[in-house]
Amino acid sequence: MLDPPRLRNRRGEPIDPVPFIVTAGVGFALIFSFGPIYGLAYGLSLPAALGASALGFGGVALVAHRQLVRSAPPADAGPLPADVRFERLLYAGIALGAAFLALTLPLL
């Protein structure tokens, strides 16, 4: 039986695909849950709001692929050092805060 194809980083080493799949799935769910509603609140038509949501999801998927697939260490590299994990957590927190701020703009 053939093994399924594995995602590989830019060095050609196999990586764990779960973080990318989860990030892209959560991004899809959030963007298509809030995007069309906020697009309509900003005066876009429904097709334009859906198109903007699709572009937003494409951007999220592209960034997630770059961070979690292309730049990922190999699956057997072991855990990341604490300083790298903290830095990634800090950047994720800043991005989440910016997203929450953007979601509150129509409420002002």
C-alpha positions as CSV (number, residue, x, y, z in Angstrom):
1,M,0.0,0.0,0.0
2,L,1.3,3.5,-0.8
3,D,2.0,6.0,1.9
4,P,0.0,9.3,1.6
5,P,2.1,12.3,0.4
6,R,3.6,14.3,3.3
7,L,4.0,18.0,3.5
8,R,7.6,19.0,3.2
9,N,9.5,22.1,4.3
10,R,11.7,24.1,2.0
11,R,14.6,21.8,2.7
12,G,12.5,18.8,1.6
13,E,12.2,17.3,5.1
14,P,8.7,15.9,6.1
15,I,6.8,17.9,8.6
16,D,3.7,17.5,10.8
17,P,0.8,18.9,8.8
18,V,-1.7,19.2,11.7
19,P,-0.8,22.8,12.8
20,F,-1.3,24.1,9.3
21,I,-4.6,22.2,8.8
22,V,-5.9,23.4,12.1
23,T,-4.8,27.0,11.5
24,A,-6.3,27.1,8.0
25,G,-9.5,25.5,9.2
26,V,-10.0,27.9,12.1
27,G,-9.1,30.8,9.8
28,F,-11.7,29.6,7.2
29,A,-14.4,29.3,9.9
30,L,-13.7,32.7,11.5
31,I,-13.4,34.6,8.2
32,F,-16.4,33.2,6.6
33,S,-18.4,33.6,9.8
34,F,-17.7,37.3,10.3
35,G,-16.4,38.5,6.9
36,P,-19.6,38.6,5.0
37,I,-21.5,40.2,7.9
38,Y,-18.9,42.9,8.3
39,G,-18.6,43.4,4.6
40,L,-22.4,44.1,4.5
41,A,-22.0,46.4,7.4
42,Y,-19.4,48.4,5.5
43,G,-21.8,48.7,2.5
44,L,-20.4,45.9,0.2
45,S,-22.8,43.8,-1.7
46,L,-23.0,40.1,-0.7
47,P,-20.9,38.8,-3.6
48,A,-18.3,41.5,-2.9
49,A,-18.3,40.6,0.8
50,L,-17.9,36.9,0.0
51,G,-15.1,37.7,-2.4
52,A,-13.3,39.8,0.2
53,S,-13.7,37.0,2.7
54,A,-12.2,34.6,0.2
55,L,-9.3,36.9,-0.4
56,G,-8.8,37.2,3.4
57,F,-8.8,33.5,3.8
58,G,-6.3,33.2,1.0
59,G,-4.0,35.6,2.8
60,V,-4.4,33.7,6.1
61,A,-3.8,30.3,4.4
62,L,-0.7,31.8,2.6
63,V,0.8,33.1,5.8
64,A,0.0,29.9,7.7
65,H,1.7,27.9,4.9
66,R,4.7,30.1,5.0
67,Q,5.1,29.9,8.8
68,L,3.9,26.3,9.5
69,V,5.0,24.4,6.4
70,R,7.8,26.2,4.5
71,S,9.7,27.4,7.6
72,A,8.9,24.4,9.8
73,P,11.5,22.3,11.4
74,P,11.4,18.5,10.5
75,A,9.0,16.4,12.4
76,D,11.8,14.5,14.2
77,A,13.7,17.7,15.2
78,G,12.4,17.7,18.8
79,P,10.7,20.5,20.7
80,L,11.4,24.2,19.9
81,P,13.4,26.2,22.4
82,A,11.3,28.2,24.9
83,D,12.4,31.6,23.6
84,V,11.2,30.7,20.1
85,R,7.9,29.4,21.4
86,F,7.4,32.6,23.5
87,E,8.2,34.8,20.5
88,R,5.7,33.0,18.3
89,L,3.1,33.2,21.1
90,L,3.7,37.0,21.4
91,Y,3.3,37.6,17.7
92,A,0.1,35.5,17.7
93,G,-1.3,37.5,20.6
94,I,-0.5,40.8,18.8
95,A,-2.2,39.5,15.6
96,L,-5.2,38.3,17.6
97,G,-5.5,41.7,19.3
98,A,-5.4,43.4,15.9
99,A,-8.1,41.1,14.6
100,F,-10.3,41.9,17.6
101,L,-9.7,45.6,17.2
102,A,-10.7,45.3,13.5
103,L,-13.9,43.4,14.4
104,T,-14.9,46.2,16.8
105,L,-14.6,49.0,14.2
106,P,-18.2,48.7,12.9
107,L,-19.5,49.0,16.4
108,L,-18.0,52.5,17.0
